[in-house]
Amino acid sequence: MANFSKMTLGAAGVLVTLATLSPANAATGNGTASVKILRSVTVTKSTDLNFGKIVPSTTASTVTIAESGARTCGSGLGCYDTATSGSFRVNGTSGEVVSVALDSNTTTLTDGGSAAMTVNLATSTTALPLTGGTGDFKVGGTLNVGASQKEGSY
């Protein structure tokens, strides 16, 4: 029995020695860094938003110019001349999509004095793909014409 005990201790001693002499396995990996430099985006006005000429009524009403350029003249108003939606050209990197957003959805038109009207604006898109490096979008709006709105250029 004494021989059996010595063999067991000897085997245990070998296992301990192997465990303490075994080097740690260090792993390495490689990665790649990349970047795509895009052309600066520029926006240029092509056409102004123009509601045309309007004859007001004794009640408040609205005139709407759709992004397509179609005009809807509100009840009691007289709408004359050509109306146009606003249009803009965006230049940038071909194949990219730019976000389109207005600084404000409401603007105020004034006659240079105390008379004013508000316009609620809308764009034809919020995501514009740049095909060949360019894209176009339009801006329409609803003009709030006051009752007996004061004459003038706004």
N, C-alpha and C positions, 0 to 999 in steps of 0.2 A: 503494500500500500504506500509505502514511502516513495517508491518510484513514480507512482501515479500523481502524487502531489507535486513532485518536482516538474513533471511534464506540463502540468496545468499552469504552474507559475511561469515556466519558460515560455509558453505560448502567449501568455498574457503580456509578458515583457516584450515580445516581438511586436505585438499589436500596438502597444504604447509607443514603441520606438518608431514604427512606421507612421503613426498619426502625428507625431511631433516633427518628423523630418520632411513630411510632404509639403511642398511649396504651395502657396495660395495661387489660384488660377485667376489672372487678371484678364478681363475682357476689354476689347477695344472695338470701336466702330467708326465709320467714316460717314460724313454728311456733306451735303452740297448747299451752298448759299447762292441765291439768285435774286435778280431784280429786273423789272421792266420799267424803263423810263418812258413816261408819257409826255406827249406834246401838251403845252399849256392850253387850257381851254379859253376861247374867246367867244363873246356873244356880241353880235352886231344887230341893231334894229334894221329891219327891211321896210316895214310899213307901220305907220302910226294907227292906233285904235281911234276910229273916227265915227261918231254917231250920226253924222250928217247935219242937216238943218232941221230944227224942231220948232213947231208952234205949240206953246203950252196951252193947257185948258185951265178952267177954274178949280179943278181938283187935281191932286197929286197923282202921278202915274209913273210908269217906267218905260224905258226903251232898252231892248236887249240886242246885243250883237253877239251871235254865236261865234265860236272859234272858226267855223266855216265861212263866216262873213255875212250870213243871213241875218236880216234885221227884223225884229218884231216890235211894232209900235203900239204902245199901251193905249187903253181906252181914253178917248177924248183928245189925244195928241195928234198933231199933223207932222208926218215925217217926210222930208224931201232930200233930194240930192243922194249921191252915192255914199253908202256907209261901208266901212272896212274894218275887219278885225286887225289887231296888231300882229306883226309877224317878226320873227327873229331867226337869225342864222347862227348856229353854233359850230365852231371849228375846234378840232382836237385830234386825237389818235384814232385812226380807222379801226373799226371793230369794237371799240369801247362803247359803253352805255353811260350817259351822264344823267344825273338827277335834275329835274326841272322843278323849281319852286319859286313862288313870288315872295318878295320881301314882306309884302302885306297883301291881303286879299281885298283890302278896301283902300281907295284913294279919294281925294277930294279935288274937284275942279272948281276954280274960282274965276270970277270975271275981272280980277285984278283989284277989286274993291271988296264990298261986304257980302256980295251974293255968292252962294256956293251950292254945289250938288255933289253927292257921293256916288262912287262907282264901285260895285262889287265885281271883282275880277276873277277870271277863271282861265286856266291853260288847257291846251289841247292834249297834253301828255304830262306825266310825271317822270317817265323814263324814256330817254331819247337815244336810240342807237345811232352811232356815227358811221354811216356808210360812206366809204371813200374819204373819211375824215371830216364829213360835214353832216349836219342835220338841221331841220327847220321845225319850229313849233309856233303856234299861234296863241294869242291872248284875246279873249272876248270879255264882255262884261255887261252888267245891268246898270244903267244910269237912272238914278232916282230924281225925277223932275218934279219940282215943287209946284203947288197950286199957284197959278199966275206967275211962274218963274220969271225973274227979271231978265229983260233983253240984254244980250251981250255975247261976246266970244269967251268961252270958258276953256 
